[in-house]
Amino acid sequence: MEPAVKTWLARQARAFLRRVGLKEGQTVLDFGCNKGNYTIPASEIVGPHGKLYALDKERDILSDLQRNLQKRGIHNVACIEVSENDEIPLPAGSVDVVLLYDVLHRGYFPQCHERKRNLMKVHRILKLGGLLSFYPTHLKQYGMTLAKAIDEVTSVGFELKGRAYRRLVHDDRLVRGNIFSFTRKIQANKLR
Ligand SMILES: C[S@@+](CC[C@H](N)C(=O)[O-])C[C@H]1O[C@@H](n2cnc3c(N)ncnc32)[C@H](O)[C@@H]1O
């Protein structure tokens, strides 16, 4: 990893996530956490009275993250391994914030209905009014548009609240990207 990326993760990532809306004491799900670039700074923000769930479908990735967390003495993160068809194993309406960064694209979810089904899983576990922070990526690569990506999110029962163009880490590089904030509306819409 480039030194500039390491520095951003160590010094800027917390400020980035606070601006996104993370706060002390919250319960946060990092969906598709991978090595935990965002899990670790998020866990530092929510602190000992909060909880971070780091979810991924790759066992080896989660084992590495678990080792890293132990090495750093971080105790408020629980790693969750899921298979693609699993529901998120958390109670309905139990999570304040979901980070969905660089996951919901056609590389992992080729079909629209797969992306929407995944969004409905997220909808179920978020508290009413809870925050979905969404970083859409690889749009051009897979012939997708930003408007369509946003429409997919709102179509399942989220309301778009804001958009910010920020510096952040993507694929271990420092880039600028669009981060979208959505809140969970009362009920999930039916898949269409
Ligand atoms: C490109 S990484 C993004 C990592 C992290 N969110 C970030 O922005 O640094 C995408 C991760 O999502 C995971 N993933 C993809 N599809 C998934 C699914 N259906 N359920 C859980 N994790 C999934 C992959 O295993 C991978 O670790």
The ligand as an SDF file (V2000), in Angstrom:
LIG
                    3D

 27 29  0  0  0  0  0  0  0  0999 V2000
  -13.7430   -4.3300   -3.4130 C   0  0  0  0  0  0  0  0  0  0  0  0
  -14.0290   -4.8950   -1.7880 S   0  0  0  0  0  0  0  0  0  0  0  0
  -14.5110   -3.4090   -0.9420 C   0  0  0  0  0  0  0  0  0  0  0  0
  -13.9520   -3.3880    0.4370 C   0  0  0  0  0  0  0  0  0  0  0  0
  -14.3490   -2.2220    1.3270 C   0  0  0  0  0  0  0  0  0  0  0  0
  -15.7780   -2.0290    1.3910 N   0  0  0  0  0  0  0  0  0  0  0  0
  -13.6640   -0.9610    0.8940 C   0  0  0  0  0  0  0  0  0  0  0  0
  -14.3110   -0.0780    0.3170 O   0  0  0  0  0  0  0  0  0  0  0  0
  -12.4550   -0.8700    1.1290 O   0  0  0  0  0  0  0  0  0  0  0  0
  -15.5920   -5.7360   -1.9220 C   0  0  0  0  0  0  0  0  0  0  0  0
  -15.7940   -6.7970   -0.8610 C   0  0  0  0  0  0  0  0  0  0  0  0
  -17.1620   -7.2160   -0.8880 O   0  0  0  0  0  0  0  0  0  0  0  0
  -17.2220   -8.6040   -0.6540 C   0  0  0  0  0  0  0  0  0  0  0  0
  -18.4980   -9.1020   -1.1780 N   0  0  0  0  0  0  0  0  0  0  0  0
  -18.8900   -9.1670   -2.4610 C   0  0  0  0  0  0  0  0  0  0  0  0
  -20.1170   -9.6970   -2.5560 N   0  0  0  0  0  0  0  0  0  0  0  0
  -20.5230   -9.9800   -1.2930 C   0  0  0  0  0  0  0  0  0  0  0  0
  -21.7050  -10.5690   -0.7440 C   0  0  0  0  0  0  0  0  0  0  0  0
  -22.7230  -10.9730   -1.4900 N   0  0  0  0  0  0  0  0  0  0  0  0
  -21.7710  -10.7160    0.5930 N   0  0  0  0  0  0  0  0  0  0  0  0
  -20.7360  -10.3130    1.3720 C   0  0  0  0  0  0  0  0  0  0  0  0
  -19.5920   -9.7640    0.9120 N   0  0  0  0  0  0  0  0  0  0  0  0
  -19.4810   -9.6070   -0.4180 C   0  0  0  0  0  0  0  0  0  0  0  0
  -15.9970   -9.1410   -1.3690 C   0  0  0  0  0  0  0  0  0  0  0  0
  -15.6070  -10.4030   -0.8620 O   0  0  0  0  0  0  0  0  0  0  0  0
  -14.9620   -8.0540   -1.0900 C   0  0  0  0  0  0  0  0  0  0  0  0
  -14.1980   -8.3450    0.0440 O   0  0  0  0  0  0  0  0  0  0  0  0
  1  2  1  0
  2  3  1  0
  2 10  1  0
  3  4  1  0
  4  5  1  0
  5  6  1  0
  5  7  1  0
  7  8  2  0
  7  9  1  0
 10 11  1  0
 11 12  1  0
 11 26  1  0
 12 13  1  0
 13 14  1  0
 13 24  1  0
 14 15  1  0
 14 23  1  0
 15 16  2  0
 16 17  1  0
 17 18  1  0
 17 23  2  0
 18 19  1  0
 18 20  2  0
 20 21  1  0
 21 22  2  0
 22 23  1  0
 24 25  1  0
 24 26  1  0
 26 27  1  0
M  CHG  2   2   1   9  -1
M  END
$$$$
